[in-house]
Amino acid sequence: MSEDSSPGSRPPAVRRGKGKSRDEFRAQVQVTRADFERQVQARKAQLDATNERIAERTGRNLILAIVIGLAVGAVVVLTLIFIKELFLPFGMVMAGFASFELAQAFRVTGRRVPRVPTVIAAVSIVPATFFFHAGGQLVSLSAGILLVIVWRFVDEIVSRSQRRGAGALGRDLLWGVFVQLYVTLLASFVILLLAEPGGEWWVLAFLILVVSVDTGAYVSGLSWGKHPMAPTISPKKTWEGFAGAAAAAIIAGILLSVFMIGEPWWFGVVFGVVVLLTATAGDLAESLVKRDLGIKDMSSWLPGHGGFLDRLDSILPSAAATYVLFLIFR
């Protein structure tokens, strides 16, 4: 066999042809990759632009709101379905942060609501209500209010250089009690309902119903909202959004009543309408408080949502209303 015909040798033309093919393949890969990157960037730009328009109209980052909402929802569902006692630490965290946010917001505007006793009272009422029911709720609430009042009196006595006078002190005490009644008391109804036999399903049902009301209002208001519902309190809330929330509430109420809590379909209509009204009223009430304080959100701890209280505003009064329905119909 000659040297030219050995397996390791190829004619120059063949080698050039193979090299050219490899270069063309690499070039094609680079072109495809560049085209893919351009498409990804274009899609990202469209998504960012859409998200900015939604955020401008609704005041929230939709993507972050969905991610955080799904994470919180997963925790709620897992704890309620498997071991409802595991919901207690979650409830203590939510009540503690919400009460702290409201107390801090008052302090920023010059209303000296003590934060430490406020948080202690909000956290303590959760286990007290779960293990001792209505008696524990009442005792814990009373002790929390007393703790806030005494703490504020002691602070006034110790801080001689920052005394505010009897009138300002009285207003501080009223705001401190307001936090206990608004956040601590209403939040405890979730735990009071949870402690009942089968109560975990009622808690899950009314939470899903509140989310349905919020989602229905959000989608309907974003798509068709033109007529403001309460322009001086919440300019972005519209009657079209309220109509969407009503439809979502009734549909979800019927489904949850029949398939989750074992109640007749007509109870679902009542359930949906009641939660629709309480959730809307809670949202407007918190908006009124924030407008009075001159703030947009209670905090920025939950990106896309604002603060903990911004997410609990519809839940708090709905929890009390659902517990009343539970007592009446069960």
N, C-alpha and C positions, 0 to 999 in steps of 0.2 A: 504493500500500500504506500502510495506516495505521500509526501508531506502535505500537499495541497488538499488531499482528500481525507486527512485525518479528522476525527470527530471534533476536536477542539478548534478547528479553523472554519471560517465562513467567508464567503466572497465579500469584498468591500461593499458591493451594492446591497447585499442582504443586511449587513450590519448597519448601513446607513438607513435602510428602510425600517428596521426595527427601532433604531434610535428616534427616527422621525415619528413613528407611531407612539412611542412613549411620550415624546414631547407634546404631541397632539392630545393624548389622553390627559396629561397633566394640565394642559391649557383648558381643556373642556371641564375638568374638575374645578379649576379655579373660577371659570366663568359661572358654573352651576352654583358654586359656593357663594360667590359674590351676589348672584341673583337671589339666592335664598336669604342672605343677610339683608339685602335691600327689602325683600318682602317682609321679613321679621321686623325691621325698623319701621316700615310703613304701617304694619298692623299695630305696633306698639304706639306709634304716634296717633293713630286713629283712636286706640283705646284710651290713651292719655287725654286726648281732646274730648272724648265722650265723657270720661270721668270728671274732667274739669267743668264741663257744662252741667253735669248732674250735681256736682259739689256746689257750683254757683247757685243753682236753683233750690237745692234742698239743704245746703249747709253741712254736708257730710261727705267723707271719702267713702264711696260705695264699696270698693274692693276691700279696704281694711275693715269696714263695718261688717261685711259678709264673713270674712275670715274670723274675726273676733266673735261674732255672733254664733258661728258654727262651733267654735271651740267651747264657748260658755254653754251652748245648748247641749253639746255632747256630755259635759260634766253633769249638767242637771239631769238629763235623761238616764245616764248610767247610775247615778246615785239613787234616784227615785225608784228605778225599776228593780235594782238588785238589793241594796241595803239602805233603807231610807234614813237610818241613823247617820250614814255618811254625808247626808245633805246638810247636817248641822254645822260642820266647819265651814262649808261653802256659804251657808246663811249668815254665819257670824262674820265672815269676811265682807260680804256684801253690805250688811247692816252697819258694820263698823266704818267702812270706807264712806258710805253714803252719809252717815251722821257727821263724820269728820269734814267732809266736803262742805256741807251746809253750814256747820259751825265756823269753818275757815272763811267761807264766803261772807258771813256776817261780820267776822272780825276785820276783814279787809275794808269793809264799809264803815268801820268804827263802832260796831256793836260787839261788845266784849262777851261773847258766849264761850265759856270754858270748854276746850277741846277734849282734855283728858277724861273728865267725868262723863262727858257726852258719849265718847266712844265706849267707855267701860259700861255704861248703862245699856247702850245698843247691843253690845256683844253679850252681856249677861242675860238679857231677856230671852235669848234663843234657847239655851238649855233649860232655863227655868220654866219656860212655856211648854217645852216638849215633854219634860218629865213630870211637871206638876199641873199642866193644863191651865185652865182659866185662873185658878187661884195663884199659881206661880206667875202668870202673866201680870195680874193685878199687883201682886206684892213687888215683883221686880220693877214694874213701871213706876210705882210709887217711890220705891227706894232710889231709882235712878233720878227722878225729878228732885227728890230731897237732896241727893248728892250734888246735883248741878247747882241748886240754890245755895247750899251751904258752902260749896267750893267758891262760888262767886262772891259771897259775903266775906269769906276769909281773904280772898284776893283783894277785895276792896279795903279791908282793914290793913293788910300787909303793905299794899302799894299806896303808901300815904301821898307820895308825890304825884300819883296818877288818879286820884279820886275824882269821880265824875258827878257827884251830887246825887241826891235821892231820886230825882226824876230820871236821870240817865241810868242809874242802877236798877230802878224798877223796870225800865224798858229792856235792859240786858237780861233781867230775870224772865221777863215775858218771852223774849226770843229764845232763851234757853229751854223753857218749857215747851215752846212751839216745836223745836227740833225733836223733843221727846215724843210729842203727840203725833207729829207728822211722819217721822221716819221710824222711830223705835216702836211705837204702838202699832202702826199699820203693818210694819214688817213682821211683827209677832203673830199676826193673823195667818200668815203663811205657815208658821210653825204650829199654830193651834190647829189648823186644818190638817197638817201633816201628821200630827199625833193621833188623829182619829183612825179607827180601823178602816183600811182602804183609802185613807186620806191622801196617800201618795199619788193615787190616780186622779183625784180631784185637783191636787196641786199641779200635776203635769197637764191636766186638761185646761185649767184656767190660764196657765202660762202659754200653752200653745194658742189659746184663744186670743190672748193679748198680742202675741206675735202676729197672728192673722189679722187682727184689727190694724196694727201698725203697718203691716205689709200692704194690706188693701188700701189704706189711706195713702201710703207712699207711692204705690204704682198708679193708682187712679189720679192722685193729685199731680204727679209728675207728667202724666199723659194728657189729662184734660183740665187740670186745675186752672180756673180763671176768676172765680168769685171768692174773695177772702171771707173766711168764716169769723175770725176775730182779729182784724187788722191791727188793732192797738196792742194786742197781747202777743199773738203769734202770726205775723204777716204771711208766712208760707203755708199756713193751714187753710184749706179751701173747702167749700161745700161739696165740690166734686170728689175731693179726697174722702170726705165724711161719708158720702154715698157709697164709694168703693169699700170703705171700712165696714159699713153696715152690711153690705152684701157678703163680704168675707166672714163677718162675725156670725151671721145667721147660718151660713153653709157650714162653717167650722163647728158652730155650736151643736147643730143637729148631728153631724158625724161623730163628734166627741161624746155626745150624750148617749147615742145608740151603741157605739162600738167600744167606748173606753170606760164610762162610769155607769153603764147599765140603766139609763133613764130613758123615758119615752121621747119621741122626736119633738113633741111640742115643748118639752122642757128645754130642749136645745135652742128653740127660738127665744124663750125667756132668758136662758143663760147667755145667748149671744147678744141680745139687746141690753141686758144689764151690764155686761162687761164692756160693750161698746160705749155706753154712757160713762161708766166709771173710768175707763181707760182714757177717753177723750177729756173728761173733767180733770183727771190727774195730770195729763199733759199740759192742759191750759193753766192749771194751778201752778205747776212748776215754772212755766213760762212767765207767769205773772210775778212770781218771786224773783226770778232772774232779771226781769225788766225793772223791778223795784231796786234790785241791787246793782243794776247797770252792767251785767255780765252776759256773755253769750252762752257759755257752758260752765257747769259747776267745777270742772277740772279738765285736764287733757290726758288723764291716765288711761283712757280707753280710746285710742286713735280711731277716728271714724264714728265714734259714739259720743265723745265728750267725757263725762265723768260717770261714776257709778249711779249717782242719783238721776242723771239724765236717762239712764236705762231703766230705772226703777219707778220713774214718775207715774207711768201707766199701771204698773204692777201693784203698787202699794194700796190704792183704794180698791182695786179689783180683788185683792186678796180678802179684804174685809167683806166685800159684797158676796164673794163666792162662799165664804164661811157662813154667812147668813142664809144663803140658798141651801147650803148643806144641812143646816139645822132645820130648816123648814121642810125640805123634801125627803130627808133621810131620818 
